[in-house]
Amino acid sequence: MTHGPRVRLASAAGLVALAAAALTGCGSAGGGGTQLSFLMWGDGGDNQKAYEKVIAAFEEANPDVTVNAEFVNTNDYDNVLKTRLSGGAGPDVYGFDPKNLTDFIQDGFAADLSSTDFLGRLNEAAALEATRDSGGEGAYSVPISQSGNGIIYNAALFEQAGIDEVPQTYTELKDAAQKLSDAGIVPFAMSAQDSWWPQFIAYYAMAEHVFPDKPDIIEELLAGETTFAETPGYESALDVVEELVPYYMPDPVGTNQSAAKTAFLSGNAAMFPATWILSDARAAGVEPGYMNFPTLDADVADMWGSYLVAWGINPGNDKTDAAERFIDFFFQDDVYAEFLTGVKAFPVTEGIDVSSVDPLFADMEAAWQGKTFRPMVLPAHPQLQETLLVGMQNLIAGRTDSASVVAELDATLDEIRASR
């Protein structure tokens, strides 16, 4: 689950009210012309507001199109999206997790975007990402923002614990975590009640442990040329997840991600392993710093760098022309730059200067120089990802070990290959 700033709502109880508010607020359905539906995850914060600004500007420039926007709790989002798509009432433009891409292509829920104007604006890496799982015969998603992920840390808490230099190696990271713990500070705002959250430890480790030796591992796994067990980096990456457990939130399996996030923003946890917290950290008065996430003592060029959001267009509603107009408008330089400023993310197009978005952006870009981003660290399949997420929960709870999780991944991969 390589989603980025999917910020959770306080609860799922307000889902119906949220949908109603969205339809009467941003993109009212009362207008004439084309009614374009837009479904995303959101919580009313800066990310949602950034989308709403784009929609308002698009409607002003395109009075014949009304965008009916709905923002759904992350916990419910995938189920809501899949239910609506399979029921024939799916949105025209939607955000989705890469794990769903293969299924959406096969089921006809994702339009081929390869001939669109906006696809030609993407940089080389993002354009390649757009063709993922298409067999090179189409482009069924468009990445809209990127982040070379890493750790946002509380500089004041580092100073309080006597950490004078930012950790550059795994040993230094563990030493820093121990200093924080000894000072009564939770090192990592990491928990495991929400199964998707521990991936923000595992994916860093998998990128660094697996890809230096196996750059084509995704294709090799899918082709049956190797297994997870035959690729030692996967087990050693899961060892990192387990080794860092003493530095997670107390009772990690009993603590949700919202509580972990609150601990960081309130100054009770020192490191947040995802850069999308940056805007919230600024608003909370946290003095943030940035560091890459080291899980090896050796210097490696590979790192987990994710496309925070990808959009798809549903061809089933016969509104692809209006949907493409909306995305093309979104990628106009001035519109796109303002959006990136709002969500504190990096561009997937050339020529967009984001150096003024946040004082840390220059440090982040410098830290990524010479690095190869690995947005996917295992084959994108919902069944495989679910196996990993459940396995990591059990690993963190002490109910299993890394080798057993790897064996479960191989069993799941066998099932996936057999069904193809």
Secondary structure as UniProt FT lines:
FT   TURN            13..14
FT   HELIX           15..24
FT   TURN            26..27
FT   TURN            29..30
FT   STRAND          34..41
FT   HELIX           46..61
FT   TURN            63..64
FT   STRAND          65..72
FT   HELIX           74..86
FT   TURN            87..88
FT   STRAND          93..95
FT   HELIX           98..100
FT   HELIX           101..107
FT   TURN            114..115
FT   HELIX           118..121
FT   HELIX           124..130
FT   TURN            131..136
FT   STRAND          142..148
FT   STRAND          151..154
FT   HELIX           155..160
FT   TURN            161..162
FT   HELIX           170..182
FT   TURN            183..184
FT   STRAND          186..188
FT   TURN            195..198
FT   HELIX           199..210
FT   TURN            211..213
FT   TURN            215..216
FT   HELIX           217..223
FT   TURN            229..230
FT   HELIX           232..243
FT   HELIX           245..247
FT   HELIX           252..254
FT   HELIX           257..265
FT   TURN            266..267
FT   STRAND          269..272
FT   HELIX           275..277
FT   HELIX           278..284
FT   STRAND          288..291
FT   STRAND          302..303
FT   STRAND          305..313
FT   HELIX           315..317
FT   HELIX           320..330
FT   HELIX           333..343
FT   TURN            350..351
FT   TURN            355..357
FT   TURN            359..360
FT   HELIX           361..367
FT   TURN            368..370
FT   STRAND          372..373
FT   HELIX           382..397
FT   HELIX           402..419
//
